[in-house]
Amino acid sequence: MAQNIDIFDFTLTDEEMSQIAGMNQHDAGTRDFGDPQFVKYLIENYG
């Protein structure tokens, strides 16, 4: 349990953070909830 709680024993460089931020940006499974067409679709189909 102690090992599971100790999750902050590392640091990430700015380059690593940038790499993580860029992951899955063009994944077909992601949705832009700010896209008016998608919001319209949700409202029409799910109320």
mmCIF entry with sequence, helices, sheets and N, C-alpha, C, O atoms, coordinates in Angstrom:
data_MODEL
# 
_entry.id   MODEL 
# 
_entity.id                         1 
_entity.type                       polymer 
_entity.pdbx_number_of_molecules   1 
# 
_entity_poly.entity_id                      1 
_entity_poly.type                           'polypeptide(L)' 
_entity_poly.nstd_linkage                   no 
_entity_poly.nstd_monomer                   no 
_entity_poly.pdbx_seq_one_letter_code       MAQNIDIFDFTLTDEEMSQIAGMNQHDAGTRDFGDPQFVKYLIENYG 
_entity_poly.pdbx_seq_one_letter_code_can   MAQNIDIFDFTLTDEEMSQIAGMNQHDAGTRDFGDPQFVKYLIENYG 
_entity_poly.pdbx_strand_id                 A 
# 
loop_
_entity_poly_seq.entity_id 
_entity_poly_seq.num 
_entity_poly_seq.mon_id 
_entity_poly_seq.hetero 
1 1  MET n 
1 2  ALA n 
1 3  GLN n 
1 4  ASN n 
1 5  ILE n 
1 6  ASP n 
1 7  ILE n 
1 8  PHE n 
1 9  ASP n 
1 10 PHE n 
1 11 THR n 
1 12 LEU n 
1 13 THR n 
1 14 ASP n 
1 15 GLU n 
1 16 GLU n 
1 17 MET n 
1 18 SER n 
1 19 GLN n 
1 20 ILE n 
1 21 ALA n 
1 22 GLY n 
1 23 MET n 
1 24 ASN n 
1 25 GLN n 
1 26 HIS n 
1 27 ASP n 
1 28 ALA n 
1 29 GLY n 
1 30 THR n 
1 31 ARG n 
1 32 ASP n 
1 33 PHE n 
1 34 GLY n 
1 35 ASP n 
1 36 PRO n 
1 37 GLN n 
1 38 PHE n 
1 39 VAL n 
1 40 LYS n 
1 41 TYR n 
1 42 LEU n 
1 43 ILE n 
1 44 GLU n 
1 45 ASN n 
1 46 TYR n 
1 47 GLY n 
# 
_struct_asym.id          A 
_struct_asym.entity_id   1 
# 
loop_
_struct_conf.conf_type_id 
_struct_conf.id 
_struct_conf.pdbx_PDB_helix_id 
_struct_conf.beg_label_comp_id 
_struct_conf.beg_label_asym_id 
_struct_conf.beg_label_seq_id 
_struct_conf.pdbx_beg_PDB_ins_code 
_struct_conf.end_label_comp_id 
_struct_conf.end_label_asym_id 
_struct_conf.end_label_seq_id 
_struct_conf.pdbx_end_PDB_ins_code 
_struct_conf.beg_auth_comp_id 
_struct_conf.beg_auth_asym_id 
_struct_conf.beg_auth_seq_id 
_struct_conf.end_auth_comp_id 
_struct_conf.end_auth_asym_id 
_struct_conf.end_auth_seq_id 
_struct_conf.pdbx_PDB_helix_class 
_struct_conf.details 
_struct_conf.pdbx_PDB_helix_length 
HELX_P HELX_P1 AA1 ALA A 2  ? ILE A 5  ? ALA A 2  ILE A 5  1 ? 4  
HELX_P HELX_P2 AA2 ASP A 14 ? ALA A 21 ? ASP A 14 ALA A 21 1 ? 8  
HELX_P HELX_P3 AA3 PRO A 36 ? TYR A 46 ? PRO A 36 TYR A 46 1 ? 11 
# 
_struct_conf_type.id          HELX_P 
_struct_conf_type.criteria    ? 
_struct_conf_type.reference   ? 
# 
loop_
_atom_site.group_PDB 
_atom_site.id 
_atom_site.type_symbol 
_atom_site.label_atom_id 
_atom_site.label_alt_id 
_atom_site.label_comp_id 
_atom_site.label_asym_id 
_atom_site.label_entity_id 
_atom_site.label_seq_id 
_atom_site.pdbx_PDB_ins_code 
_atom_site.Cartn_x 
_atom_site.Cartn_y 
_atom_site.Cartn_z 
_atom_site.occupancy 
_atom_site.B_iso_or_equiv 
_atom_site.pdbx_formal_charge 
_atom_site.auth_seq_id 
_atom_site.auth_comp_id 
_atom_site.auth_asym_id 
_atom_site.auth_atom_id 
_atom_site.pdbx_PDB_model_num 
ATOM 1   N N  . MET A 1 1  ? 0.826   -1.193 0.000   1.00 0.00 ? 1  MET A N  1 
ATOM 2   C CA . MET A 1 1  ? 0.000   0.000  0.000   1.00 0.00 ? 1  MET A CA 1 
ATOM 3   C C  . MET A 1 1  ? 0.866   1.250  0.000   1.00 0.00 ? 1  MET A C  1 
ATOM 4   O O  . MET A 1 1  ? 0.540   2.225  -0.677  1.00 0.00 ? 1  MET A O  1 
ATOM 5   N N  . ALA A 1 2  ? 1.957   1.237  0.744   1.00 0.00 ? 2  ALA A N  1 
ATOM 6   C CA . ALA A 1 2  ? 2.819   2.415  0.801   1.00 0.00 ? 2  ALA A CA 1 
ATOM 7   C C  . ALA A 1 2  ? 3.362   2.761  -0.581  1.00 0.00 ? 2  ALA A C  1 
ATOM 8   O O  . ALA A 1 2  ? 3.462   3.936  -0.932  1.00 0.00 ? 2  ALA A O  1 
ATOM 9   N N  . GLN A 1 3  ? 3.709   1.757  -1.358  1.00 0.00 ? 3  GLN A N  1 
ATOM 10  C CA . GLN A 1 3  ? 4.210   2.014  -2.710  1.00 0.00 ? 3  GLN A CA 1 
ATOM 11  C C  . GLN A 1 3  ? 3.118   2.598  -3.602  1.00 0.00 ? 3  GLN A C  1 
ATOM 12  O O  . GLN A 1 3  ? 3.402   3.447  -4.447  1.00 0.00 ? 3  GLN A O  1 
ATOM 13  N N  . ASN A 1 4  ? 1.897   2.163  -3.430  1.00 0.00 ? 4  ASN A N  1 
ATOM 14  C CA . ASN A 1 4  ? 0.801   2.696  -4.233  1.00 0.00 ? 4  ASN A CA 1 
ATOM 15  C C  . ASN A 1 4  ? 0.532   4.160  -3.915  1.00 0.00 ? 4  ASN A C  1 
ATOM 16  O O  . ASN A 1 4  ? 0.152   4.923  -4.803  1.00 0.00 ? 4  ASN A O  1 
ATOM 17  N N  . ILE A 1 5  ? 0.720   4.559  -2.680  1.00 0.00 ? 5  ILE A N  1 
ATOM 18  C CA . ILE A 1 5  ? 0.484   5.938  -2.277  1.00 0.00 ? 5  ILE A CA 1 
ATOM 19  C C  . ILE A 1 5  ? 1.619   6.851  -2.727  1.00 0.00 ? 5  ILE A C  1 
ATOM 20  O O  . ILE A 1 5  ? 1.389   8.036  -2.967  1.00 0.00 ? 5  ILE A O  1 
ATOM 21  N N  . ASP A 1 6  ? 2.813   6.338  -2.844  1.00 0.00 ? 6  ASP A N  1 
ATOM 22  C CA . ASP A 1 6  ? 3.989   7.133  -3.206  1.00 0.00 ? 6  ASP A CA 1 
ATOM 23  C C  . ASP A 1 6  ? 4.083   7.296  -4.722  1.00 0.00 ? 6  ASP A C  1 
ATOM 24  O O  . ASP A 1 6  ? 4.947   6.699  -5.365  1.00 0.00 ? 6  ASP A O  1 
ATOM 25  N N  . ILE A 1 7  ? 3.182   8.113  -5.292  1.00 0.00 ? 7  ILE A N  1 
ATOM 26  C CA . ILE A 1 7  ? 3.162   8.284  -6.739  1.00 0.00 ? 7  ILE A CA 1 
ATOM 27  C C  . ILE A 1 7  ? 3.831   9.572  -7.215  1.00 0.00 ? 7  ILE A C  1 
ATOM 28  O O  . ILE A 1 7  ? 3.913   9.805  -8.421  1.00 0.00 ? 7  ILE A O  1 
ATOM 29  N N  . PHE A 1 8  ? 4.298   10.393 -6.320  1.00 0.00 ? 8  PHE A N  1 
ATOM 30  C CA . PHE A 1 8  ? 4.882   11.671 -6.697  1.00 0.00 ? 8  PHE A CA 1 
ATOM 31  C C  . PHE A 1 8  ? 6.400   11.672 -6.532  1.00 0.00 ? 8  PHE A C  1 
ATOM 32  O O  . PHE A 1 8  ? 6.989   12.697 -6.189  1.00 0.00 ? 8  PHE A O  1 
ATOM 33  N N  . ASP A 1 9  ? 7.034   10.525 -6.776  1.00 0.00 ? 9  ASP A N  1 
ATOM 34  C CA . ASP A 1 9  ? 8.476   10.435 -6.593  1.00 0.00 ? 9  ASP A CA 1 
ATOM 35  C C  . ASP A 1 9  ? 9.237   10.587 -7.905  1.00 0.00 ? 9  ASP A C  1 
ATOM 36  O O  . ASP A 1 9  ? 10.322  10.026 -8.062  1.00 0.00 ? 9  ASP A O  1 
ATOM 37  N N  . PHE A 1 10 ? 8.674   11.342 -8.849  1.00 0.00 ? 10 PHE A N  1 
ATOM 38  C CA . PHE A 1 10 ? 9.342   11.575 -10.126 1.00 0.00 ? 10 PHE A CA 1 
ATOM 39  C C  . PHE A 1 10 ? 8.959   12.957 -10.644 1.00 0.00 ? 10 PHE A C  1 
ATOM 40  O O  . PHE A 1 10 ? 8.015   13.578 -10.155 1.00 0.00 ? 10 PHE A O  1 
ATOM 41  N N  . THR A 1 11 ? 9.693   13.418 -11.623 1.00 0.00 ? 11 THR A N  1 
ATOM 42  C CA . THR A 1 11 ? 9.380   14.684 -12.276 1.00 0.00 ? 11 THR A CA 1 
ATOM 43  C C  . THR A 1 11 ? 9.449   14.474 -13.779 1.00 0.00 ? 11 THR A C  1 
ATOM 44  O O  . THR A 1 11 ? 10.140  13.575 -14.259 1.00 0.00 ? 11 THR A O  1 
ATOM 45  N N  . LEU A 1 12 ? 8.739   15.297 -14.510 1.00 0.00 ? 12 LEU A N  1 
ATOM 46  C CA . LEU A 1 12 ? 8.758   15.263 -15.966 1.00 0.00 ? 12 LEU A CA 1 
ATOM 47  C C  . LEU A 1 12 ? 9.379   16.549 -16.477 1.00 0.00 ? 12 LEU A C  1 
ATOM 48  O O  . LEU A 1 12 ? 9.155   17.628 -15.929 1.00 0.00 ? 12 LEU A O  1 
ATOM 49  N N  . THR A 1 13 ? 10.167  16.416 -17.544 1.00 0.00 ? 13 THR A N  1 
ATOM 50  C CA . THR A 1 13 ? 10.768  17.597 -18.156 1.00 0.00 ? 13 THR A CA 1 
ATOM 51  C C  . THR A 1 13 ? 9.702   18.311 -18.985 1.00 0.00 ? 13 THR A C  1 
ATOM 52  O O  . THR A 1 13 ? 8.634   17.762 -19.255 1.00 0.00 ? 13 THR A O  1 
ATOM 53  N N  . ASP A 1 14 ? 10.012  19.541 -19.383 1.00 0.00 ? 14 ASP A N  1 
ATOM 54  C CA . ASP A 1 14 ? 9.079   20.272 -20.243 1.00 0.00 ? 14 ASP A CA 1 
ATOM 55  C C  . ASP A 1 14 ? 8.863   19.525 -21.558 1.00 0.00 ? 14 ASP A C  1 
ATOM 56  O O  . ASP A 1 14 ? 7.754   19.509 -22.092 1.00 0.00 ? 14 ASP A O  1 
ATOM 57  N N  . GLU A 1 15 ? 9.918   18.910 -22.074 1.00 0.00 ? 15 GLU A N  1 
ATOM 58  C CA . GLU A 1 15 ? 9.804   18.153 -23.324 1.00 0.00 ? 15 GLU A CA 1 
ATOM 59  C C  . GLU A 1 15 ? 8.861   16.952 -23.142 1.00 0.00 ? 15 GLU A C  1 
ATOM 60  O O  . GLU A 1 15 ? 8.037   16.675 -24.013 1.00 0.00 ? 15 GLU A O  1 
ATOM 61  N N  . GLU A 1 16 ? 8.980   16.257 -22.036 1.00 0.00 ? 16 GLU A N  1 
ATOM 62  C CA . GLU A 1 16 ? 8.097   15.124 -21.763 1.00 0.00 ? 16 GLU A CA 1 
ATOM 63  C C  . GLU A 1 16 ? 6.647   15.576 -21.617 1.00 0.00 ? 16 GLU A C  1 
ATOM 64  O O  . GLU A 1 16 ? 5.728   14.912 -22.096 1.00 0.00 ? 16 GLU A O  1 
ATOM 65  N N  . MET A 1 17 ? 6.455   16.705 -20.955 1.00 0.00 ? 17 MET A N  1 
ATOM 66  C CA . MET A 1 17 ? 5.103   17.238 -20.796 1.00 0.00 ? 17 MET A CA 1 
ATOM 67  C C  . MET A 1 17 ? 4.501   17.596 -22.158 1.00 0.00 ? 17 MET A C  1 
ATOM 68  O O  . MET A 1 17 ? 3.319   17.350 -22.395 1.00 0.00 ? 17 MET A O  1 
ATOM 69  N N  . SER A 1 18 ? 5.303   18.169 -23.046 1.00 0.00 ? 18 SER A N  1 
ATOM 70  C CA . SER A 1 18 ? 4.836   18.510 -24.389 1.00 0.00 ? 18 SER A CA 1 
ATOM 71  C C  . SER A 1 18 ? 4.475   17.258 -25.169 1.00 0.00 ? 18 SER A C  1 
ATOM 72  O O  . SER A 1 18 ? 3.477   17.239 -25.890 1.00 0.00 ? 18 SER A O  1 
ATOM 73  N N  . GLN A 1 19 ? 5.276   16.217 -25.032 1.00 0.00 ? 19 GLN A N  1 
ATOM 74  C CA . GLN A 1 19 ? 4.981   14.967 -25.720 1.00 0.00 ? 19 GLN A CA 1 
ATOM 75  C C  . GLN A 1 19 ? 3.664   14.380 -25.234 1.00 0.00 ? 19 GLN A C  1 
ATOM 76  O O  . GLN A 1 19 ? 2.865   13.900 -26.038 1.00 0.00 ? 19 GLN A O  1 
ATOM 77  N N  . ILE A 1 20 ? 3.434   14.414 -23.947 1.00 0.00 ? 20 ILE A N  1 
ATOM 78  C CA . ILE A 1 20 ? 2.184   13.891 -23.383 1.00 0.00 ? 20 ILE A CA 1 
ATOM 79  C C  . ILE A 1 20 ? 0.996   14.716 -23.860 1.00 0.00 ? 20 ILE A C  1 
ATOM 80  O O  . ILE A 1 20 ? -0.050  14.167 -24.208 1.00 0.00 ? 20 ILE A O  1 
ATOM 81  N N  . ALA A 1 21 ? 1.159   16.029 -23.874 1.00 0.00 ? 21 ALA A N  1 
ATOM 82  C CA . ALA A 1 21 ? 0.071   16.917 -24.289 1.00 0.00 ? 21 ALA A CA 1 
ATOM 83  C C  . ALA A 1 21 ? -0.312  16.688 -25.744 1.00 0.00 ? 21 ALA A C  1 
ATOM 84  O O  . ALA A 1 21 ? -1.462  16.905 -26.125 1.00 0.00 ? 21 ALA A O  1 
ATOM 85  N N  . GLY A 1 22 ? 0.637   16.252 -26.556 1.00 0.00 ? 22 GLY A N  1 
ATOM 86  C CA . GLY A 1 22 ? 0.364   16.037 -27.969 1.00 0.00 ? 22 GLY A CA 1 
ATOM 87  C C  . GLY A 1 22 ? -0.202  14.669 -28.294 1.00 0.00 ? 22 GLY A C  1 
ATOM 88  O O  . GLY A 1 22 ? -0.546  14.405 -29.446 1.00 0.00 ? 22 GLY A O  1 
ATOM 89  N N  . MET A 1 23 ? -0.304  13.801 -27.317 1.00 0.00 ? 23 MET A N  1 
ATOM 90  C CA . MET A 1 23 ? -0.809  12.446 -27.575 1.00 0.00 ? 23 MET A CA 1 
ATOM 91  C C  . MET A 1 23 ? -2.293  12.451 -27.890 1.00 0.00 ? 23 MET A C  1 
ATOM 92  O O  . MET A 1 23 ? -3.071  13.199 -27.296 1.00 0.00 ? 23 MET A O  1 
ATOM 93  N N  . ASN A 1 24 ? -2.668  11.608 -28.831 1.00 0.00 ? 24 ASN A N  1 
ATOM 94  C CA . ASN A 1 24 ? -4.077  11.377 -29.197 1.00 0.00 ? 24 ASN A CA 1 
ATOM 95  C C  . ASN A 1 24 ? -4.829  12.637 -29.606 1.00 0.00 ? 24 ASN A C  1 
ATOM 96  O O  . ASN A 1 24 ? -6.048  12.698 -29.446 1.00 0.00 ? 24 ASN A O  1 
ATOM 97  N N  . GLN A 1 25 ? -4.142  13.630 -30.123 1.00 0.00 ? 25 GLN A N  1 
ATOM 98  C CA . GLN A 1 25 ? -4.827  14.846 -30.554 1.00 0.00 ? 25 GLN A CA 1 
ATOM 99  C C  . GLN A 1 25 ? -5.643  14.613 -31.825 1.00 0.00 ? 25 GLN A C  1 
ATOM 100 O O  . GLN A 1 25 ? -6.604  15.337 -32.085 1.00 0.00 ? 25 GLN A O  1 
ATOM 101 N N  . HIS A 1 26 ? -5.271  13.626 -32.600 1.00 0.00 ? 26 HIS A N  1 
ATOM 102 C CA . HIS A 1 26 ? -5.972  13.371 -33.856 1.00 0.00 ? 26 HIS A CA 1 
ATOM 103 C C  . HIS A 1 26 ? -6.650  12.012 -33.848 1.00 0.00 ? 26 HIS A C  1 
ATOM 104 O O  . HIS A 1 26 ? -6.934  11.442 -34.901 1.00 0.00 ? 26 HIS A O  1 
ATOM 105 N N  . ASP A 1 27 ? -6.903  11.507 -32.671 1.00 0.00 ? 27 ASP A N  1 
ATOM 106 C CA . ASP A 1 27 ? -7.562  10.227 -32.514 1.00 0.00 ? 27 ASP A CA 1 
ATOM 107 C C  . ASP A 1 27 ? -9.025  10.365 -32.908 1.00 0.00 ? 27 ASP A C  1 
ATOM 108 O O  . ASP A 1 27 ? -9.714  11.273 -32.441 1.00 0.00 ? 27 ASP A O  1 
ATOM 109 N N  . ALA A 1 28 ? -9.497  9.478  -33.756 1.00 0.00 ? 28 ALA A N  1 
ATOM 110 C CA . ALA A 1 28 ? -10.888 9.537  -34.208 1.00 0.00 ? 28 ALA A CA 1 
ATOM 111 C C  . ALA A 1 28 ? -11.869 9.331  -33.056 1.00 0.00 ? 28 ALA A C  1 
ATOM 112 O O  . ALA A 1 28 ? -13.048 9.657  -33.191 1.00 0.00 ? 28 ALA A O  1 
ATOM 113 N N  . GLY A 1 29 ? -11.406 8.800  -31.931 1.00 0.00 ? 29 GLY A N  1 
ATOM 114 C CA . GLY A 1 29 ? -12.292 8.548  -30.809 1.00 0.00 ? 29 GLY A CA 1 
ATOM 115 C C  . GLY A 1 29 ? -12.505 9.739  -29.901 1.00 0.00 ? 29 GLY A C  1 
ATOM 116 O O  . GLY A 1 29 ? -13.301 9.658  -28.965 1.00 0.00 ? 29 GLY A O  1 
ATOM 117 N N  . THR A 1 30 ? -11.824 10.834 -30.144 1.00 0.00 ? 30 THR A N  1 
ATOM 118 C CA . THR A 1 30 ? -11.988 12.002 -29.286 1.00 0.00 ? 30 THR A CA 1 
ATOM 119 C C  . THR A 1 30 ? -13.122 12.875 -29.811 1.00 0.00 ? 30 THR A C  1 
ATOM 120 O O  . THR A 1 30 ? -13.405 12.893 -31.008 1.00 0.00 ? 30 THR A O  1 
ATOM 121 N N  . ARG A 1 31 ? -13.743 13.571 -28.932 1.00 0.00 ? 31 ARG A N  1 
ATOM 122 C CA . ARG A 1 31 ? -14.850 14.457 -29.290 1.00 0.00 ? 31 ARG A CA 1 
ATOM 123 C C  . ARG A 1 31 ? -14.576 15.857 -28.777 1.00 0.00 ? 31 ARG A C  1 
ATOM 124 O O  . ARG A 1 31 ? -14.036 16.040 -27.685 1.00 0.00 ? 31 ARG A O  1 
ATOM 125 N N  . ASP A 1 32 ? -14.954 16.838 -29.575 1.00 0.00 ? 32 ASP A N  1 
ATOM 126 C CA . ASP A 1 32 ? -14.832 18.235 -29.181 1.00 0.00 ? 32 ASP A CA 1 
ATOM 127 C C  . ASP A 1 32 ? -16.193 18.691 -28.675 1.00 0.00 ? 32 ASP A C  1 
ATOM 128 O O  . ASP A 1 32 ? -17.093 18.984 -29.462 1.00 0.00 ? 32 ASP A O  1 
ATOM 129 N N  . PHE A 1 33 ? -16.334 18.747 -27.361 1.00 0.00 ? 33 PHE A N  1 
ATOM 130 C CA . PHE A 1 33 ? -17.617 19.107 -26.780 1.00 0.00 ? 33 PHE A CA 1 
ATOM 131 C C  . PHE A 1 33 ? -17.940 20.584 -26.961 1.00 0.00 ? 33 PHE A C  1 
ATOM 132 O O  . PHE A 1 33 ? -19.024 21.030 -26.585 1.00 0.00 ? 33 PHE A O  1 
ATOM 133 N N  . GLY A 1 34 ? -17.019 21.341 -27.527 1.00 0.00 ? 34 GLY A N  1 
ATOM 134 C CA . GLY A 1 34 ? -17.283 22.741 -27.859 1.00 0.00 ? 34 GLY A CA 1 
ATOM 135 C C  . GLY A 1 34 ? -17.752 22.910 -29.294 1.00 0.00 ? 34 GLY A C  1 
ATOM 136 O O  . GLY A 1 34 ? -18.089 24.021 -29.704 1.00 0.00 ? 34 GLY A O  1 
ATOM 137 N N  . ASP A 1 35 ? -17.781 21.825 -30.070 1.00 0.00 ? 35 ASP A N  1 
ATOM 138 C CA . ASP A 1 35 ? -18.214 21.863 -31.469 1.00 0.00 ? 35 ASP A CA 1 
ATOM 139 C C  . ASP A 1 35 ? -19.735 21.950 -31.516 1.00 0.00 ? 35 ASP A C  1 
ATOM 140 O O  . ASP A 1 35 ? -20.421 21.039 -31.054 1.00 0.00 ? 35 ASP A O  1 
ATOM 141 N N  . PRO A 1 36 ? -20.266 23.035 -32.069 1.00 0.00 ? 36 PRO A N  1 
ATOM 142 C CA . PRO A 1 36 ? -21.731 23.199 -32.082 1.00 0.00 ? 36 PRO A CA 1 
ATOM 143 C C  . PRO A 1 36 ? -22.470 22.049 -32.763 1.00 0.00 ? 36 PRO A C  1 
ATOM 144 O O  . PRO A 1 36 ? -23.560 21.676 -32.328 1.00 0.00 ? 36 PRO A O  1 
ATOM 145 N N  . GLN A 1 37 ? -21.896 21.484 -33.820 1.00 0.00 ? 37 GLN A N  1 
ATOM 146 C CA . GLN A 1 37 ? -22.544 20.368 -34.499 1.00 0.00 ? 37 GLN A CA 1 
ATOM 147 C C  . GLN A 1 37 ? -22.635 19.139 -33.590 1.00 0.00 ? 37 GLN A C  1 
ATOM 148 O O  . GLN A 1 37 ? -23.637 18.423 -33.600 1.00 0.00 ? 37 GLN A O  1 
ATOM 149 N N  . PHE A 1 38 ? -21.599 18.908 -32.821 1.00 0.00 ? 38 PHE A N  1 
ATOM 150 C CA . PHE A 1 38 ? -21.605 17.764 -31.911 1.00 0.00 ? 38 PHE A CA 1 
ATOM 151 C C  . PHE A 1 38 ? -22.594 17.995 -30.771 1.00 0.00 ? 38 PHE A C  1 
ATOM 152 O O  . PHE A 1 38 ? -23.307 17.074 -30.371 1.00 0.00 ? 38 PHE A O  1 
ATOM 153 N N  . VAL A 1 39 ? -22.640 19.203 -30.254 1.00 0.00 ? 39 VAL A N  1 
ATOM 154 C CA . VAL A 1 39 ? -23.597 19.533 -29.191 1.00 0.00 ? 39 VAL A CA 1 
ATOM 155 C C  . VAL A 1 39 ? -25.026 19.360 -29.709 1.00 0.00 ? 39 VAL A C  1 
ATOM 156 O O  . VAL A 1 39 ? -25.886 18.822 -29.011 1.00 0.00 ? 39 VAL A O  1 
ATOM 157 N N  . LYS A 1 40 ? -25.266 19.815 -30.926 1.00 0.00 ? 40 LYS A N  1 
ATOM 158 C CA . LYS A 1 40 ? -26.588 19.645 -31.534 1.00 0.00 ? 40 LYS A CA 1 
ATOM 159 C C  . LYS A 1 40 ? -26.941 18.165 -31.649 1.00 0.00 ? 40 LYS A C  1 
ATOM 160 O O  . LYS A 1 40 ? -28.062 17.759 -31.341 1.00 0.00 ? 40 LYS A O  1 
ATOM 161 N N  . TYR A 1 41 ? -25.987 17.376 -32.090 1.00 0.00 ? 41 TYR A N  1 
ATOM 162 C CA . TYR A 1 41 ? -26.195 15.928 -32.192 1.00 0.00 ? 41 TYR A CA 1 
ATOM 163 C C  . TYR A 1 41 ? -26.563 15.330 -30.833 1.00 0.00 ? 41 TYR A C  1 
ATOM 164 O O  . TYR A 1 41 ? -27.494 14.531 -30.736 1.00 0.00 ? 41 TYR A O  1 
ATOM 165 N N  . LEU A 1 42 ? -25.836 15.715 -29.789 1.00 0.00 ? 42 LEU A N  1 
ATOM 166 C CA . LEU A 1 42 ? -26.124 15.195 -28.454 1.00 0.00 ? 42 LEU A CA 1 
ATOM 167 C C  . LEU A 1 42 ? -27.534 15.566 -27.998 1.00 0.00 ? 42 LEU A C  1 
ATOM 168 O O  . LEU A 1 42 ? -28.259 14.730 -27.459 1.00 0.00 ? 42 LEU A O  1 
ATOM 169 N N  . ILE A 1 43 ? -27.906 16.795 -28.210 1.00 0.00 ? 43 ILE A N  1 
ATOM 170 C CA . ILE A 1 43 ? -29.225 17.273 -27.776 1.00 0.00 ? 43 ILE A CA 1 
ATOM 171 C C  . ILE A 1 43 ? -30.320 16.540 -28.535 1.00 0.00 ? 43 ILE A C  1 
ATOM 172 O O  . ILE A 1 43 ? -31.310 16.104 -27.948 1.00 0.00 ? 43 ILE A O  1 
ATOM 173 N N  . GLU A 1 44 ? -30.135 16.408 -29.850 1.00 0.00 ? 44 GLU A N  1 
ATOM 174 C CA . GLU A 1 44 ? -31.158 15.759 -30.672 1.00 0.00 ? 44 GLU A CA 1 
ATOM 175 C C  . GLU A 1 44 ? -31.311 14.278 -30.335 1.00 0.00 ? 44 GLU A C  1 
ATOM 176 O O  . GLU A 1 44 ? -32.416 13.739 -30.404 1.00 0.00 ? 44 GLU A O  1 
ATOM 177 N N  . ASN A 1 45 ? -30.236 13.633 -29.979 1.00 0.00 ? 45 ASN A N  1 
ATOM 178 C CA . ASN A 1 45 ? -30.275 12.192 -29.762 1.00 0.00 ? 45 ASN A CA 1 
ATOM 179 C C  . ASN A 1 45 ? -30.407 11.770 -28.309 1.00 0.00 ? 45 ASN A C  1 
ATOM 180 O O  . ASN A 1 45 ? -30.863 10.665 -28.018 1.00 0.00 ? 45 ASN A O  1 
ATOM 181 N N  . TYR A 1 46 ? -30.012 12.643 -27.401 1.00 0.00 ? 46 TYR A N  1 
ATOM 182 C CA . TYR A 1 46 ? -30.029 12.259 -25.987 1.00 0.00 ? 46 TYR A CA 1 
ATOM 183 C C  . TYR A 1 46 ? -30.791 13.240 -25.097 1.00 0.00 ? 46 TYR A C  1 
ATOM 184 O O  . TYR A 1 46 ? -30.863 13.062 -23.881 1.00 0.00 ? 46 TYR A O  1 
ATOM 185 N N  . GLY A 1 47 ? -31.360 14.280 -25.719 1.00 0.00 ? 47 GLY A N  1 
ATOM 186 C CA . GLY A 1 47 ? -32.176 15.224 -24.983 1.00 0.00 ? 47 GLY A CA 1 
ATOM 187 C C  . GLY A 1 47 ? -31.418 16.081 -24.117 1.00 0.00 ? 47 GLY A C  1 
ATOM 188 O O  . GLY A 1 47 ? -31.991 16.930 -23.434 1.00 0.00 ? 47 GLY A O  1 
# 
